[in-house]
Amino acid sequence: KKYPNMTLILDHCARGFNPYHLIAGLARLENPGNLYVDTSVICNPLAVWACAEYLGTDRMFYGSDFFCSHLRGTNLPVGDTFIWLDESMDIWKSRAYAAQTGGPILVGLENLLALKAVFRLLKLTENQIEAFFWDNAARVLDLA
């Protein structure tokens, strides 16, 4: 409200690594006005859904966040916080997991799986999905 001409882009779904806190925060917004989010390295579909629900898909952008997207592992909410599970952790070496996979996938791929799940849940059109990956950012950043 104090800076109405500013465009504010919050990364990582407004740091929504714990979607429960994200939902509580977004629910308090009266009018997002000049607020946008990118979805870089968020691996939990609930966080992506919350941004779509409270801000609208036209206020969301894809972000890769290289080099984090090229790490192997994932992130997930735990209690009142969140945890990163990277490829060095013993959890990936457990007999049950290792027998089914070759190890953790890239965080960027985990992020794309979360996005795909939300796109399906919301029944987004091809145009809305294309807008998420390019048109929304192009519009806000005035990239003709």
ABEGO torsion letter per residue (X at the ends): XABAABBBBBBGGGGAABAAAAAAAAAABABAGABBBBABGBABAAAAAAAAAAAEAAABBBBAGOAAAABBEBBBBBEABBBBBBAABAAAABAAAAAABAEBBBAAAAAAAAAAAAAAAAGBBAAAAAAAAAAAAAAAAGBX
